[in-house]
Amino acid sequence: MDEVGPKAFIADKAYDADRLIEKLDKRGKAPVIHLRKNRTHPRNIHFSIYKNRNISEWFFARLKQFRGIATRYDKLKSTFLATVQLVAIVIGIN
């Protein structure tokens, strides 16, 4: 959490925990996390920012379609990272 650089933390309902939200508030990061149904104290979230969450989810879904990445055949971290970068370029071009 200390290394996270953006000003907003976008996540789904699974990350709607008071401890996480307090930690984000201390660090000056806006929590953009959809509320769970059983939350007793609702808070305001930026739905315009939350709607953009699907872009990253679609990217990771496309990334996992490549068998070598989904199963991580590469033993070395550097070759796996190079494979992910290459596939990300292919996804970006298409």
GIWOTA-V315072 format. One record per backbone hydrogen bond with DSSP energy under -1.0 kcal/mol. CO is the residue of the C=O (numbers start at 0). NH is the residue of the N-H. If there is no record, write none. Layout:
# GIWOTA-V315072
co-><CO:CO>
nh-><NH:NH>
This chain:
# GIWOTA-V315072
co-><6:8:11:12:14:16:17:18:19:20:21:22:23:24:29:31:35:44:45:46:48:49:51:52:53:54:55:56:57:58:59:62:65:66:67:75:76:77:78:79:80:81:82:83:84:85:86:87:88:89>
nh-><29:31:14:15:16:20:21:22:23:24:25:26:28:27:8:10:38:46:49:50:51:52:54:56:57:58:59:60:61:62:63:65:69:70:72:79:80:81:82:83:84:85:86:87:88:89:90:91:92:93>
